[in-house]
Amino acid sequence: MSSIQERQEEIIEEFSMFEDWMQRYEYMIELGKSLPLIDEKHKIEENIIKGCQSKVWVYAEMDDDQVNYTADSDAIITKGIIAILIRVFSGQKPEDVMNADTSFIDEIGLKEHLSPTRANGLVSMIKQMKMYAIAYNSQQQNKA
């Protein structure tokens, strides 16, 4: 299994292959189409990311000692953004997600090419994914 850092480096490498942001947006849309869809029963108010311009649902569950995320959005670009985050964080230990550096987002230039509301939404998505990790990490500590 690849680490969060290795996955981030793969994404940086993939984005560097594109010459302009139109190509990168198209790539993000493609990534969004491959997003493992959230179960309809998890498309509830408490799983909606606050601060996003569009609707984004993120759900997490523990499998062995790893957090697995699923998500969906009603906007295609946002779906691509959350697909990138899921690729980085899903299948990792909660502690690794909590402590993950997300500077790769700046390296691929994502934040600067999003509208201010989408950029805020991106930060909110990361924050929510890390909150799930904190909660699961806390549960693990209590079991130990």
Buried (B, 14 or more C-beta within 10 A) or exposed (E): EEEBEEBBBBBBEBBEEBEEBEEBBEBBBEBBEEBEEBEEEBBEEEBEBEBBBBEBBBBBEBEEEBBBBBBBBEBBBBBBBBBBBBBBBBBBBBBBBBEBEBEBBEBBEBBEEBEEEBBBBBBBBBEBBBBBBBBBBEEBEEEE
